[in-house]
Structures are given as C-alpha cells and as structure tokens.
Amino acid sequence: MFAVRGWRETRVDLVTQGVLLSKNLEVLERLPPVEQEGYLVDNFKGRVALDVEWNAKDGNLDRDLWACPNFCVNGSDFN
C-alpha cells in the first residue's frame, strides 16, 4: 500500500559520537562512535519512519514505544 507511494522497508541503525568541548567551545576530544543496531521499519521515506502494526503484540508495542523518543532525540522524525 505504501510502496507505490515511494515508501520502503528499511532497517534503521544509529551511530552517535560524543564530542568534549571547552567553555570556549573548542573541541578537546572526540569520543569513539557508538553503534546502536536498530530494527526493520515497515515504511521509511525521507526522514520519516512509519511502523504499521495490524495485530500488535506486547513485545512489538514495547519496542516501538521505546524507539520513538530515542529516534526523535537523535534527529529522526519518527511517526
């Protein structure tokens, strides 16, 4: 249904890297990147992920409710 409109199933992973700054905003040190393995999202287009659950199970619902604010904090529009 969404594929004909350009949406695609995609696995969303995150890589974050911390940067230590001085009070003057000079870079003191870059921390090693941390990779967070994601999971398949039913529909992804641009920066928007849409996970459609027709018959949601408790485990899937918990995972999705946990993922939503985490992806938002890391720069993804997760609806």
JOJO-V392883 format. One record per residue. N is the residue number from 1. RES is the residue in three letters. PHI is phi in whole degrees, 0 to 359 (999 if undefined). PSI is psi in degrees with one decimal (* if undefined). Layout:
[[N | RES | PHI | PSI] [N | RES | PHI | PSI]]
This chain:
[[1 | MET | 999 | -45.1] [2 | PHE | 275 | -26.2] [3 | ALA | 301 | -38.0] [4 | VAL | 293 | -15.3] [5 | ARG | 258 | 14.6] [6 | GLY | 92 | 2.7] [7 | TRP | 279 | 149.8] [8 | ARG | 219 | 150.5] [9 | GLU | 288 | 132.2] [10 | THR | 215 | 143.7] [11 | ARG | 270 | 128.2] [12 | VAL | 254 | 113.1] [13 | ASP | 247 | 155.5] [14 | LEU | 239 | 142.8] [15 | VAL | 232 | 120.9] [16 | THR | 240 | 149.5] [17 | GLN | 222 | 126.6] [18 | GLY | 276 | 148.5] [19 | VAL | 230 | 125.1] [20 | LEU | 270 | 127.0] [21 | LEU | 240 | 148.7] [22 | SER | 280 | 176.0] [23 | LYS | 299 | -26.9] [24 | ASN | 272 | 9.6] [25 | LEU | 66 | 25.5] [26 | GLU | 276 | 139.9] [27 | VAL | 288 | 118.7] [28 | LEU | 269 | -40.6] [29 | GLU | 197 | 144.9] [30 | ARG | 254 | 125.6] [31 | LEU | 281 | 156.9] [32 | PRO | 297 | 145.7] [33 | PRO | 296 | 146.6] [34 | VAL | 244 | 124.1] [35 | GLU | 262 | 133.8] [36 | GLN | 240 | 113.2] [37 | GLU | 289 | 129.7] [38 | GLY | 264 | -145.0] [39 | TYR | 208 | 171.0] [40 | LEU | 289 | 132.1] [41 | VAL | 254 | 134.1] [42 | ASP | 304 | -44.4] [43 | ASN | 220 | 129.9] [44 | PHE | 222 | 132.5] [45 | LYS | 209 | 123.8] [46 | GLY | 66 | -116.6] [47 | ARG | 245 | 16.8] [48 | VAL | 248 | 130.3] [49 | ALA | 247 | 134.9] [50 | LEU | 230 | 111.5] [51 | ASP | 257 | 113.4] [52 | VAL | 260 | 123.3] [53 | GLU | 245 | 110.3] [54 | TRP | 280 | -33.2] [55 | ASN | 219 | 72.5] [56 | ALA | 294 | 138.8] [57 | LYS | 255 | 158.4] [58 | ASP | 306 | -44.0] [59 | GLY | 298 | -43.2] [60 | ASN | 294 | -41.6] [61 | LEU | 296 | -44.0] [62 | ASP | 300 | -44.7] [63 | ARG | 299 | -45.5] [64 | ASP | 293 | -40.5] [65 | LEU | 293 | -32.7] [66 | TRP | 287 | -40.6] [67 | ALA | 290 | -37.0] [68 | CYS | 306 | -56.7] [69 | PRO | 293 | -29.8] [70 | ASN | 292 | -41.1] [71 | PHE | 292 | -37.7] [72 | CYS | 298 | -44.2] [73 | VAL | 297 | -32.2] [74 | ASN | 266 | 13.3] [75 | GLY | 100 | 8.0] [76 | SER | 256 | 144.8] [77 | ASP | 272 | 104.2] [78 | PHE | 248 | 106.1] [79 | ASN | 243 | *]]
